[in-house]
Amino acid sequence: MNISNIESYVERKNAFGKLFGNKEYSLLSAVDRQAIANMIDADLSPENLTCDGELSRSQVNARYQFLTRAAQELQSIDPSVTFYEYN
């Protein structure tokens, strides 16, 4: 399976986190994979997904598609990760 979406997602999160001195996440660590799943869950919450209603319907749909593909790819790497907003 192609895992470009999840790699892109992690890369974006790491780049943003670097600005604030946060640790980098890796798909090689089980603890990090669950943390990444939690971040995807947070991003899929209605408030975050729509940026509190500021995004257009097409932007929300594109964001939703990207996040769900990333979640699917993460589950293909590690079936033990749990999601609450996705599934």
C-alpha positions, 0 to 999 in steps of 0.5 A: 500500500502507498503510504505517502499521505501518512508520511506527508502528515507526519512531515507536516506535524514535525515541521510545525512542531519544530517551530515550538521545539516539540519532539519529532514523531516517527512511524517506526515507534509504536508509541509515536504511531498511537500519538499520530493516530491521536493527532489525526483524531483531533484533526478529524473533530468537527471543529478542527476539520472545518476550522470552526466553520471558516473553510469552504465545503470543498476545503473540508472535503479535501481535508477529510479525504486526506486525513482519512487516507492517512488514517487508513495508511497508519492502520495498514502499518500498525493495526493496533492503533486506535481511533475515535473520530475515524472508523 
